[in-house]
Amino acid sequence: MEEKVLPEYWRSTIEDLEDTLKLVKKGTVKQVGVSAGKRPIYKIEYGKSNIKLGRANLSSALGARDIKCFADKTGEDYVPTLFLCGSVHGGEFEGTMALLNLIKLMETGTDYAGVEHPELLSLMEKIHLVLIPIANPDGRSRVPYRSVVGMSFEEFRYYDQGTWKNGELCGWTGCKTIHPIKDECEFLGAYFNDDGVNMVHEDFFGKVSNESTALLDVCRYDAPDLTIQLHGGTNALSGIVPTEYSSEQNVEKCNTLANAVKAVCEAEGIPCAAYKVGVMNTAFGITGAMYHVSGAPAVTFESNQGLDYGKVICTYDQIYRSHILLFEESAKFVLATKVK
């Protein structure tokens, strides 16, 4: 696919991230990890957390029947934390695009198209914001495009999940039948780091990749009130998928956020869904791991990617706008959250 002329705001590459980091003066930049392929993983922060971390991990605190032993969020002046991460799967970088524009907005008052988003900016300035725009730089480096809008389904599958040694597409869910997958591929898809690890389905009770460790450490030490992984869901409806393997109370909170995002998107004519999952009816993945180290909602936002197939094909503007609305509703969510 030839790269089309893109909107000015559509920036999603590793080089775009590096250019955006040069703008950061109001926030802070920290390298929090290095990928399997020796690429840096960056964390950007705005605002300041005043959380009081306890001396117990979450599990021990819950065993003590007092979550404040893990993190005390009960103070009247408590500043909530929102954690957003993009490109966990390297071929799904719509969220990365939105995060780079969010950084530009926080630093200059406008996004990369020169547009102000006053409500979003006002909300973000009230919270502690933690961003990892590209969680899987190895995978992102394998896709030579800034956007997959208009790409065929087959070409996207090639770049995102790769091919077996016989040249056939690994596809979804076939790419999950072997883990790590590296030694079985002719072309290693962007799902994976350079070791062939899919961060979503690691052995979280064994050795975990540097990339996943960076994400889990944010959940462990920043104790965010909400964590959102920004994924691309081919041409499915955009929407939030709640945490798997969590409490019923947590699922209820996730569904509340999902319904709010669906409502604001649909009000602007953007197709959106509120995906529901049970408490224990799917694989234990990285969102579940994030929940179990932070004790707070951790969800996946699956963005429509505007591919050239199916009944739902979102435009560049719809994809970007859905993320802005997601960010606004997420900030409202954490501001309304109060641990009793």
Buried (B, 14 or more C-beta within 10 A) or exposed (E): BEEEEBBEBBBBBBEBBEEBBEBBEEBEBEEBBBBBBEBBBBBBBBBEBEBEBBEBBBEEBBEEEEBBBBBBBEEEEBBBBBBBBBBBBBBBBBBBBBBBBBBBBBBBEBBBEEEEBEEBBEBBEBBBBBBBBBBBBBBBBBBEBBBBBBBEBEBBBBBBBBBBEEEEBBBEEBBBEBBBBBEBBEBBBBBBBBBBBBBBBBEBEEEBBBBBBBBBBBBBBBBBBBBBBBBBBBBBBBBBBBBBBBEEEBBEBBBBBBBBBBEBBEEEEBBBBBBBBEBEEEEBBBBBBBBBBBBBBBBBBBBBBBBBEEEBBBEBEBBBBBBBBBBBBBBBBBBEBEBE
